[in-house]
Amino acid sequence: MSRPAVASRRWLLAVAAAASVCAPAALAQKGAGDVVYVPTPQTVVDTMLQMANVGPADFVIDLGSGDGRVVIAAGKRGAQALGVDLDRHLLGVAIEAARREGVANRVAFREQNLFETDLRQATVITTYLLPEMNEKLRPKLLDLRPGTRVVAHDYHMGDWLPDWRETLAVPEKTVGNPGMSYIYLWYVPAKVAGRWRTEIPVGTATAPLEFELEQRYQVLTGRAYAVGSRPTRLQTPSVRGDALTFYLELGPGRPPIRYEFRGRAVGDELTGTLFVWENNVRRERAFKAQRVRQGPPAAAN
């Protein structure tokens, strides 16, 4: 992976020239068209793949793959992987390196504009792009399958805050923040905003319950509406991939009855387990909720 790898190489020349001033010969290397690129340090590559827990079940797409080091490292972990770049010279270097490292049967490289690349097959996306490129890419990433992992080196996704961040000391790094690398991991969240309807146990009977979720990326807020009760705020609502959890408390008793929902969202259906805490006794039962009204988009794109 190289920094920065973007769709417009012409636009990049000014940035690349600046990088060549501050990067030593060991890091600043020439690709076709006199474009300077900066390889990702191997310790950063390894940490990115570790954070994303890349393994044999994964399909990794590296956007701006440079000399292929991220793709090859993913292949060595048993994953299928694809590298996308516009630089034919670097693509040739990457293909030869994959053959030499014995992973050519698991990885591939493609000359393609990263913004035109079909990402739907990916379970993991890796990038080393400038923030404005990441933000341009963000809407496409948010439309991927919930749970897809996105890992970026050094540069964030604007107001889509990461689920996990690591800071590494990298003495050989002389660009960006010299000597330091920042690695960000996101899980693409399911789109769960809207009004949902389910049932909850009340004594020996059941009662209808509706709850409303508001969503901005993976951050949720919400309220529940039960018969005979005032609107109740949902406690600690959370979504990671398609996994949704929250709890609420209802009833006049002290302590009130606690209903804890743990489910998975697929389209307009949420299924999982409901844990009911009453008088310090826990019961559990399966639950199913149906979305009856869509909410606004999870984030403004």
C-alpha positions in Angstrom: 0.0 0.0 0.0 1.3 3.4 -0.8 0.4 6.9 0.3 -1.4 8.6 -1.2 -3.0 6.4 -3.9 -5.9 8.3 -5.5 -7.8 8.2 -8.7 -6.2 11.3 -10.3 -2.5 10.9 -10.6 -2.2 14.3 -12.2 -3.8 15.9 -9.1 -1.4 14.0 -6.9 1.9 15.3 -8.5 2.1 18.4 -6.2 1.5 16.2 -3.1 4.0 13.6 -4.3 6.6 16.2 -5.0 6.3 17.5 -1.5 6.6 13.9 -0.1 9.8 13.4 -2.1 11.4 16.4 -0.4 10.9 15.0 3.1 11.2 11.2 2.5 14.5 9.5 2.2 15.5 7.4 -0.8 14.6 4.2 1.1 11.0 5.4 1.4 10.3 7.7 -1.5 10.4 5.6 -4.6 9.4 6.2 -8.2 6.6 4.6 -10.0 5.5 5.1 -13.6 4.9 8.7 -14.6 7.4 10.0 -12.0 4.8 9.6 -9.3 6.4 9.3 -5.8 4.8 6.9 -3.4 5.5 6.1 0.2 5.3 2.4 1.1 3.5 1.5 4.3 6.0 0.2 6.9 5.7 -3.5 7.4 4.9 -3.2 11.1 2.0 -1.0 10.2 0.8 -3.5 7.5 0.9 -6.3 10.1 -1.0 -4.3 12.7 -3.7 -3.3 10.2 -4.3 -6.9 9.3 -4.2 -8.0 13.0 -6.7 -5.3 14.0 -9.1 -6.5 11.2 -8.5 -10.1 12.3 -7.8 -11.1 8.7 -7.9 -14.8 8.1 -8.7 -17.5 5.5 -12.4 -16.6 5.4 -11.7 -13.0 4.3 -11.6 -11.2 1.0 -9.4 -8.1 1.3 -9.4 -5.2 -1.1 -6.5 -2.7 -0.8 -7.3 0.6 -2.5 -4.0 2.1 -3.8 -2.0 -1.1 -3.5 1.4 0.2 -4.6 4.0 -2.5 -4.4 1.5 -5.0 -3.1 2.7 -5.5 0.4 -0.7 -5.3 2.1 -2.3 -7.7 -0.4 0.7 -10.1 -0.1 0.6 -10.0 3.7 -3.2 -10.8 3.6 -2.5 -13.7 1.3 0.1 -15.1 3.7 -2.7 -15.0 6.4 -4.7 -17.3 4.1 -7.1 -14.6 2.8 -8.1 -13.9 -0.8 -7.0 -10.4 -1.7 -7.2 -7.8 -4.5 -5.0 -4.8 -5.0 -6.2 -1.8 -7.0 -3.8 0.8 -8.4 -3.4 3.0 -11.5 0.4 2.7 -11.7 1.3 -0.1 -14.2 4.9 -0.2 -13.0 3.9 -0.8 -9.4 1.3 -3.3 -10.5 4.1 -5.2 -12.2 6.3 -5.1 -9.1 3.4 -6.3 -7.0 2.5 -9.2 -9.3 6.2 -10.4 -9.3 6.4 -10.1 -5.5 3.3 -12.1 -5.1 4.7 -14.9 -7.3 8.0 -14.7 -5.4 6.2 -14.9 -2.0 4.1 -17.9 -3.0 0.7 -16.3 -2.8 -0.1 -15.7 -6.5 -2.8 -18.3 -6.3 -4.7 -16.3 -3.6 -4.1 -12.6 -4.7 -4.6 -10.5 -7.7 -3.9 -6.9 -8.8 -5.9 -4.7 -11.1 -5.3 -1.5 -12.9 -8.4 0.5 -12.0 -9.7 3.7 -10.5 -10.4 3.0 -6.9 -13.6 4.9 -7.0 -14.9 2.7 -9.8 -13.9 -0.6 -8.0 -16.7 -2.9 -7.0 -16.2 -3.4 -3.3 -19.2 -5.7 -2.6 -17.1 -8.9 -2.4 -14.8 -7.5 0.3 -15.0 -8.4 4.0 -12.0 -6.1 4.7 -11.1 -2.8 3.0 -7.6 -1.3 3.6 -6.6 2.3 2.6 -3.7 4.8 2.9 -5.5 7.8 1.4 -5.7 11.4 2.3 -8.7 12.5 4.4 -10.5 14.1 1.5 -10.2 10.8 -0.5 -11.4 8.8 2.4 -14.4 11.1 2.9 -15.2 10.8 -0.8 -15.1 7.0 -0.5 -17.1 7.0 2.7 -20.7 6.7 1.2 -19.6 3.7 -0.8 -18.1 2.0 2.3 -21.2 2.6 4.3 -23.3 0.8 1.7 -21.2 -2.4 2.1 -22.4 -5.4 3.9 -22.8 -4.7 7.7 -19.8 -6.0 9.5 -17.3 -5.3 6.7 -14.1 -4.0 8.3 -12.4 -0.9 7.1 -8.8 -0.2 8.1 -7.0 3.1 7.3 -3.4 4.1 7.9 -2.9 7.7 9.3 -6.0 9.3 7.9 -9.5 9.3 9.2 -13.0 9.3 7.8 -14.1 12.7 8.9 -17.0 12.6 11.4 -17.3 8.8 11.1 -15.3 8.0 14.2 -13.4 4.7 14.3 -14.4 1.8 16.5 -10.8 1.2 17.3 -7.6 3.2 17.0 -4.0 2.2 17.6 -0.9 4.4 17.7 2.5 2.9 16.7 6.0 4.2 17.1 7.6 3.8 13.6 11.1 5.3 13.8 11.7 4.9 10.0 8.6 6.9 9.0 9.4 10.4 7.9 6.1 11.6 6.3 2.9 12.6 7.9 3.7 12.7 11.6 7.3 11.4 11.5 8.0 8.5 13.7 4.3 7.8 14.5 1.6 5.9 12.6 -2.1 6.0 13.4 -4.3 3.0 12.5 -8.1 3.3 12.4 -10.6 0.4 12.3 -14.3 0.8 11.5 -17.1 -1.9 11.3 -19.7 -0.9 8.7 -22.9 -0.6 10.7 -26.3 -2.0 9.7 -28.8 0.7 8.9 -31.2 0.4 11.8 -32.8 3.8 12.1 -36.6 3.9 12.2 -39.5 2.6 14.3 -39.6 -1.1 15.3 -42.4 -3.2 16.7 -42.1 -6.3 18.9 -43.6 -7.9 22.0 -42.4 -8.3 25.6 -43.5 -10.6 28.4 -45.5 -8.9 31.2 -46.3 -11.4 33.9 -47.8 -14.4 32.2 -48.9 -12.5 29.1 -47.3 -10.4 26.4 -47.6 -6.7 25.5 -46.8 -4.8 22.4 -43.7 -2.6 22.4 -42.5 -0.1 19.9 -39.1 1.5 19.9 -37.6 4.3 17.7 -33.9 4.4 16.8 -31.9 7.4 15.5 -28.6 6.6 14.0 -25.4 8.5 13.0 -22.9 5.9 11.7 -22.5 3.4 14.6 -23.9 5.9 17.3 -27.5 5.2 18.3 -30.1 6.9 20.5 -33.7 5.9 20.9 -36.9 5.7 22.9 -39.4 2.9 23.6 -43.2 3.2 23.8 -45.0 0.6 25.9 -48.7 0.5 26.6 -49.5 2.2 29.8 -46.0 3.7 30.2 -44.5 7.0 29.3 -41.8 7.0 26.5 -38.7 5.5 27.9 -35.1 6.2 26.8 -33.2 3.2 25.5 -30.1 2.5 27.5 -26.7 2.0 25.9 -28.0 1.3 22.4 -25.1 -0.1 20.2 -24.6 -1.5 16.7 -21.5 -3.2 15.5 -22.0 -4.7 12.1 -25.4 -6.3 12.2 -25.4 -6.9 16.0 -27.7 -4.6 17.9 -28.0 -4.3 21.7 -29.9 -2.1 24.1 -31.9 -2.3 27.3 -34.8 -0.5 28.9 -36.5 -0.4 32.2 -40.3 -0.5 32.7 -42.8 -0.8 35.5 -43.6 0.9 38.8 -41.6 -1.5 40.9 -38.2 -0.7 42.5 -36.2 -1.9 40.8 -38.2 -1.8 37.6 -38.2 -4.7 35.2 -35.2 -4.6 32.9 -35.5 -5.8 29.3 -32.2 -6.4 27.5 -32.3 -7.0 23.8 -29.5 -8.7 21.8 -30.2 -9.3 18.2 -29.1 -9.1 14.6 -30.6 -6.9 12.0 -31.2 -8.1 8.5 -33.1 -5.6 6.4 -36.4 -4.7 8.2 -36.2 -7.7 10.6 -34.4 -7.9 14.0 -34.1 -11.3 15.7 -32.3 -12.5 18.8 -32.6 -13.0 22.5 -34.5 -11.0 25.1 -33.3 -11.2 28.7 -35.8 -10.1 31.3 -34.6 -9.2 34.8 -37.3 -9.1 37.5 -36.8 -9.4 41.2 -33.2 -10.4 40.6 -34.3 -13.4 38.5 -33.3 -13.6 34.9 -35.5 -15.1 32.2 -34.7 -15.3 28.5 -36.7 -15.9 25.4 -36.4 -15.4 21.6 -37.7 -12.2 20.2 -38.5 -10.8 16.7 -38.9 -7.2 15.8 -40.2 -5.7 12.6 -39.4 -2.3 11.3 -42.6 -0.5 10.5 -41.1 2.9 9.5 -37.8 3.7 8.0 -35.6 6.4 9.6 -33.4 9.0 8.0 -30.1 7.9 6.5 -27.5 6.7 9.0 -25.3 9.7 8.1 -25.2 12.5 5.7 -23.0 11.5 2.8 
